[in-house]
Amino acid sequence: MSWPHWGLMCGRVHALQALMPCQLDHETGELARTGNVAYELLKPVDLYFFWS
């Protein structure tokens, strides 16, 4: 792809991300804005809870 095509594609991606329903879930949006998503993914998981 040429550079103009990359720029056009990036603009379209940003426009589509604005339409995604992340605004409905304020907690998820806040995690994404503050960068705490990585922290949440690294937390230990209680496997017994998932198996029961």
VONULO-716571 format. One record per atom (N, C-alpha, C, O): residue number from 1; residue in one letter; atom name; x negated, y, z. Coordinates in steps of 0.001 Angstrom, whole numbers, plus 500000, padded with zeros to 6 digits. Each point is the difference from the previous one (the first is absolute). Layout:
REM residues N
{n->NUM	res->a	atom->CA	px->X	py->Y	pz->Z} .
...
//
This chain:
REM residues 52
{n->1	res->m	atom->N	px->499152	py->498813	pz->500000} .
{n->1	res->m	atom->CA	px->500848	py->501187	pz->500000} .
{n->1	res->m	atom->C	px->499113	py->501241	pz->500000} .
{n->1	res->m	atom->O	px->498914	py->500014	pz->500580} .
{n->2	res->s	atom->N	px->501567	py->500995	pz->498772} .
{n->2	res->s	atom->CA	px->499261	py->501255	pz->499979} .
{n->2	res->s	atom->C	px->500366	py->500821	pz->501250} .
{n->2	res->s	atom->O	px->500963	py->499696	pz->500705} .
{n->3	res->w	atom->N	px->498249	py->501339	pz->499540} .
{n->3	res->w	atom->CA	px->500231	py->500826	pz->501191} .
{n->3	res->w	atom->C	px->501373	py->500671	pz->500005} .
{n->3	res->w	atom->O	px->500640	py->500045	pz->501050} .
{n->4	res->p	atom->N	px->499838	py->500477	pz->497815} .
{n->4	res->p	atom->CA	px->501359	py->500589	pz->500034} .
{n->4	res->p	atom->C	px->501077	py->498981	pz->500366} .
{n->4	res->p	atom->O	px->500972	py->500334	pz->500678} .
{n->5	res->h	atom->N	px->498854	py->498429	pz->498873} .
{n->5	res->h	atom->CA	px->500987	py->498980	pz->500348} .
{n->5	res->h	atom->C	px->499950	py->499678	pz->501492} .
{n->5	res->h	atom->O	px->501039	py->499788	pz->500626} .
{n->6	res->w	atom->N	px->497747	py->500174	pz->499949} .
{n->6	res->w	atom->CA	px->499877	py->499763	pz->501441} .
{n->6	res->w	atom->C	px->500693	py->501100	pz->500790} .
{n->6	res->w	atom->O	px->500710	py->499734	pz->500969} .
{n->7	res->g	atom->N	px->499073	py->501507	pz->498603} .
{n->7	res->g	atom->CA	px->500641	py->501122	pz->500689} .
{n->7	res->g	atom->C	px->501511	py->499935	pz->499921} .
{n->7	res->g	atom->O	px->500690	py->500283	pz->500980} .
{n->8	res->l	atom->N	px->499832	py->499344	pz->497852} .
{n->8	res->l	atom->CA	px->501441	py->499871	pz->499842} .
{n->8	res->l	atom->C	px->500546	py->498883	pz->500874} .
{n->8	res->l	atom->O	px->501053	py->500140	pz->500620} .
{n->9	res->m	atom->N	px->498217	py->498743	pz->499422} .
{n->9	res->m	atom->CA	px->500462	py->498875	pz->500809} .
{n->9	res->m	atom->C	px->499976	py->500353	pz->501492} .
{n->9	res->m	atom->O	px->500920	py->499643	pz->500735} .
{n->10	res->c	atom->N	px->498042	py->501049	pz->499708} .
{n->10	res->c	atom->CA	px->499938	py->500396	pz->501415} .
{n->10	res->c	atom->C	px->501137	py->500949	pz->500351} .
{n->10	res->c	atom->O	px->500569	py->499913	pz->501088} .
{n->11	res->g	atom->N	px->499763	py->500991	pz->498002} .
{n->11	res->g	atom->CA	px->501124	py->500906	pz->500239} .
{n->11	res->g	atom->C	px->501312	py->499255	pz->500110} .
{n->11	res->g	atom->O	px->500845	py->500339	pz->500828} .
{n->12	res->r	atom->N	px->499329	py->498648	pz->498342} .
{n->12	res->r	atom->CA	px->501235	py->499212	pz->500064} .
{n->12	res->r	atom->C	px->500076	py->499198	pz->501292} .
{n->12	res->r	atom->O	px->501069	py->499873	pz->500597} .
{n->13	res->v	atom->N	px->497808	py->499595	pz->499827} .
{n->13	res->v	atom->CA	px->499984	py->499229	pz->501253} .
{n->13	res->v	atom->C	px->500374	py->500905	pz->501160} .
{n->13	res->v	atom->O	px->500790	py->499601	pz->500855} .
{n->14	res->h	atom->N	px->498670	py->501593	pz->499197} .
{n->14	res->h	atom->CA	px->500322	py->500926	pz->501091} .
{n->14	res->h	atom->C	px->501475	py->500386	pz->499963} .
{n->14	res->h	atom->O	px->500636	py->500126	pz->501047} .
{n->15	res->a	atom->N	px->499903	py->500059	pz->497768} .
{n->15	res->a	atom->CA	px->501415	py->500355	pz->499886} .
{n->15	res->a	atom->C	px->500887	py->498848	pz->500474} .
{n->15	res->a	atom->O	px->501008	py->500226	pz->500669} .
{n->16	res->l	atom->N	px->498619	py->498544	pz->498987} .
{n->16	res->l	atom->CA	px->500805	py->498853	pz->500429} .
{n->16	res->l	atom->C	px->499870	py->499750	pz->501498} .
{n->16	res->l	atom->O	px->500961	py->499564	pz->500635} .
{n->17	res->q	atom->N	px->497880	py->500702	pz->499934} .
{n->17	res->q	atom->CA	px->499843	py->499818	pz->501441} .
{n->17	res->q	atom->C	px->500880	py->500982	pz->500764} .
{n->17	res->q	atom->O	px->500460	py->499688	pz->501098} .
{n->18	res->a	atom->N	px->499778	py->501472	pz->498350} .
{n->18	res->a	atom->CA	px->500875	py->500970	pz->500660} .
{n->18	res->a	atom->C	px->501441	py->499499	pz->500033} .
{n->18	res->a	atom->O	px->500773	py->500398	pz->500871} .
{n->19	res->l	atom->N	px->499593	py->498733	pz->498187} .
{n->19	res->l	atom->CA	px->501361	py->499479	pz->499953} .
{n->19	res->l	atom->C	px->500194	py->498756	pz->500861} .
{n->19	res->l	atom->O	px->501133	py->499561	pz->500197} .
{n->20	res->m	atom->N	px->497794	py->499871	pz->500313} .
{n->20	res->m	atom->CA	px->500112	py->498771	pz->500790} .
{n->20	res->m	atom->C	px->500706	py->500288	pz->501327} .
{n->20	res->m	atom->O	px->499925	py->501114	pz->500520} .
{n->21	res->p	atom->N	px->500753	py->497891	pz->500018} .
{n->21	res->p	atom->CA	px->500813	py->500238	pz->501199} .
{n->21	res->p	atom->C	px->499209	py->500032	pz->501309} .
{n->21	res->p	atom->O	px->500556	py->499658	pz->501044} .
{n->22	res->c	atom->N	px->498187	py->500734	pz->498939} .
{n->22	res->c	atom->CA	px->499240	py->500105	pz->501245} .
{n->22	res->c	atom->C	px->500572	py->501089	pz->500899} .
{n->22	res->c	atom->O	px->499804	py->499975	pz->501215} .
{n->23	res->q	atom->N	px->500888	py->500961	pz->498201} .
{n->23	res->q	atom->CA	px->500571	py->501088	pz->500776} .
{n->23	res->q	atom->C	px->501137	py->499513	pz->500905} .
{n->23	res->q	atom->O	px->500330	py->500666	pz->500981} .
{n->24	res->l	atom->N	px->500268	py->498188	pz->498706} .
{n->24	res->l	atom->CA	px->501090	py->499486	pz->500814} .
{n->24	res->l	atom->C	px->499495	py->499429	pz->501317} .
{n->24	res->l	atom->O	px->500687	py->500083	pz->501019} .
{n->25	res->d	atom->N	px->498115	py->499337	pz->498966} .
{n->25	res->d	atom->CA	px->499428	py->499433	pz->501202} .
{n->25	res->d	atom->C	px->498920	py->500947	pz->500502} .
{n->25	res->d	atom->O	px->498872	py->499978	pz->499509} .
{n->26	res->h	atom->N	px->501467	py->500843	pz->501456} .
{n->26	res->h	atom->CA	px->499090	py->501031	pz->500465} .
{n->26	res->h	atom->C	px->498771	py->499415	pz->500699} .
{n->26	res->h	atom->O	px->498915	py->500577	pz->499934} .
{n->27	res->e	atom->N	px->501251	py->498283	pz->500732} .
{n->27	res->e	atom->CA	px->498871	py->499396	pz->500702} .
{n->27	res->e	atom->C	px->498928	py->499531	pz->499013} .
{n->27	res->e	atom->O	px->498810	py->500212	pz->500232} .
{n->28	res->t	atom->N	px->501604	py->499159	pz->498678} .
{n->28	res->t	atom->CA	px->499050	py->499544	pz->498987} .
{n->28	res->t	atom->C	px->499335	py->501180	pz->499318} .
{n->28	res->t	atom->O	px->498798	py->499963	pz->499738} .
{n->29	res->g	atom->N	px->501947	py->501066	pz->499974} .
{n->29	res->g	atom->CA	px->499426	py->501195	pz->499394} .
{n->29	res->g	atom->C	px->498978	py->500661	pz->500905} .
{n->29	res->g	atom->O	px->498962	py->500472	pz->499535} .
{n->30	res->e	atom->N	px->501328	py->499560	pz->501751} .
{n->30	res->e	atom->CA	px->499072	py->500590	pz->500964} .
{n->30	res->e	atom->C	px->498720	py->499169	pz->500107} .
{n->30	res->e	atom->O	px->498904	py->500553	pz->500098} .
{n->31	res->l	atom->N	px->501237	py->498114	pz->499882} .
{n->31	res->l	atom->CA	px->498809	py->499144	pz->500022} .
{n->31	res->l	atom->C	px->499129	py->500250	pz->498775} .
{n->31	res->l	atom->O	px->498774	py->500035	pz->500112} .
{n->32	res->a	atom->N	px->501831	py->500136	pz->498737} .
{n->32	res->a	atom->CA	px->499241	py->500242	pz->498778} .
{n->32	res->a	atom->C	px->499326	py->501369	pz->500041} .
{n->32	res->a	atom->O	px->498863	py->500139	pz->499550} .
{n->33	res->r	atom->N	px->501821	py->500869	pz->500980} .
{n->33	res->r	atom->CA	px->499421	py->501338	pz->500042} .
{n->33	res->r	atom->C	px->498846	py->500098	pz->500982} .
{n->33	res->r	atom->O	px->499014	py->500684	pz->499726} .
{n->34	res->t	atom->N	px->501092	py->498645	pz->501414} .
{n->34	res->t	atom->CA	px->498959	py->500112	pz->501019} .
{n->34	res->t	atom->C	px->498872	py->499012	pz->499794} .
{n->34	res->t	atom->O	px->498935	py->500154	pz->500598} .
{n->35	res->g	atom->N	px->501267	py->498834	pz->498570} .
{n->35	res->g	atom->CA	px->498949	py->499018	pz->499762} .
{n->35	res->g	atom->C	px->500009	py->498862	pz->500996} .
{n->35	res->g	atom->O	px->499039	py->499233	pz->500062} .
{n->36	res->n	atom->N	px->502009	py->500637	pz->500712} .
{n->36	res->n	atom->CA	px->500077	py->498943	pz->501001} .
{n->36	res->n	atom->C	px->500427	py->498662	pz->499418} .
{n->36	res->n	atom->O	px->500167	py->499033	pz->500743} .
{n->37	res->v	atom->N	px->500014	py->500892	pz->497944} .
{n->37	res->v	atom->CA	px->500381	py->498739	pz->499372} .
{n->37	res->v	atom->C	px->498897	py->498970	pz->500207} .
{n->37	res->v	atom->O	px->500283	py->498843	pz->500309} .
{n->38	res->a	atom->N	px->498464	py->501570	pz->499523} .
{n->38	res->a	atom->CA	px->498875	py->499077	pz->500192} .
{n->38	res->a	atom->C	px->499968	py->499508	pz->501448} .
{n->38	res->a	atom->O	px->499728	py->498826	pz->500250} .
{n->39	res->y	atom->N	px->500546	py->502055	pz->500691} .
{n->39	res->y	atom->CA	px->500026	py->499604	pz->501400} .
{n->39	res->y	atom->C	px->501074	py->498946	pz->500250} .
{n->39	res->y	atom->O	px->499762	py->499020	pz->500706} .
{n->40	res->e	atom->N	px->501411	py->501180	pz->498719} .
{n->40	res->e	atom->CA	px->501092	py->499051	pz->500184} .
{n->40	res->e	atom->C	px->499689	py->498649	pz->499357} .
{n->40	res->e	atom->O	px->500397	py->498960	pz->500525} .
{n->41	res->l	atom->N	px->498901	py->501047	pz->498348} .
{n->41	res->l	atom->CA	px->499664	py->498746	pz->499327} .
{n->41	res->l	atom->C	px->498926	py->499216	pz->500745} .
{n->41	res->l	atom->O	px->499917	py->498780	pz->499853} .
{n->42	res->l	atom->N	px->499256	py->501903	pz->500947} .
{n->42	res->l	atom->CA	px->498923	py->499335	pz->500728} .
{n->42	res->l	atom->C	px->500412	py->499513	pz->501386} .
{n->42	res->l	atom->O	px->499227	py->499315	pz->500668} .
{n->43	res->k	atom->N	px->501972	py->501029	pz->499767} .
{n->43	res->k	atom->CA	px->500463	py->499558	pz->501312} .
{n->43	res->k	atom->C	px->500193	py->498483	pz->500002} .
{n->43	res->k	atom->O	px->500411	py->499429	pz->498990} .
{n->44	res->p	atom->N	px->499296	py->499915	pz->502139} .
{n->44	res->p	atom->CA	px->500231	py->498551	pz->500055} .
{n->44	res->p	atom->C	px->501487	py->499674	pz->499888} .
{n->44	res->p	atom->O	px->500861	py->500770	pz->500426} .
{n->45	res->v	atom->N	px->499408	py->498081	pz->498997} .
{n->45	res->v	atom->CA	px->501385	py->499576	pz->499757} .
{n->45	res->v	atom->C	px->500335	py->498861	pz->500958} .
{n->45	res->v	atom->O	px->499189	py->499096	pz->500202} .
{n->46	res->d	atom->N	px->501997	py->500948	pz->500382} .
{n->46	res->d	atom->CA	px->500471	py->498930	pz->500857} .
{n->46	res->d	atom->C	px->500587	py->498914	pz->499116} .
{n->46	res->d	atom->O	px->501158	py->500092	pz->499591} .
{n->47	res->l	atom->N	px->498051	py->498875	pz->500109} .
{n->47	res->l	atom->CA	px->500435	py->498969	pz->499081} .
{n->47	res->l	atom->C	px->501146	py->499153	pz->500568} .
{n->47	res->l	atom->O	px->500815	py->499478	pz->499239} .
{n->48	res->y	atom->N	px->499253	py->500384	pz->502066} .
{n->48	res->y	atom->CA	px->501090	py->499246	pz->500598} .
{n->48	res->y	atom->C	px->501349	py->500659	pz->499678} .
{n->48	res->y	atom->O	px->500994	py->499310	pz->499775} .
{n->49	res->f	atom->N	px->499030	py->502003	pz->500205} .
{n->49	res->f	atom->CA	px->501223	py->500727	pz->499673} .
{n->49	res->f	atom->C	px->500468	py->499666	pz->498573} .
{n->49	res->f	atom->O	px->501199	py->499855	pz->499759} .
{n->50	res->f	atom->N	px->497852	py->500024	pz->499295} .
{n->50	res->f	atom->CA	px->500380	py->499709	pz->498626} .
{n->50	res->f	atom->C	px->500413	py->498537	pz->499803} .
{n->50	res->f	atom->O	px->500797	py->499704	pz->499110} .
{n->51	res->w	atom->N	px->498677	py->499385	pz->501701} .
{n->51	res->w	atom->CA	px->500304	py->498588	pz->499828} .
{n->51	res->w	atom->C	px->501303	py->499592	pz->500698} .
{n->51	res->w	atom->O	px->500605	py->498988	pz->499645} .
{n->52	res->s	atom->N	px->499813	py->501780	pz->501322} .
{n->52	res->s	atom->CA	px->501212	py->499603	pz->500736} .
{n->52	res->s	atom->C	px->501239	py->500576	pz->499380} .
{n->52	res->s	atom->O	px->501103	py->499765	pz->500493} .
//
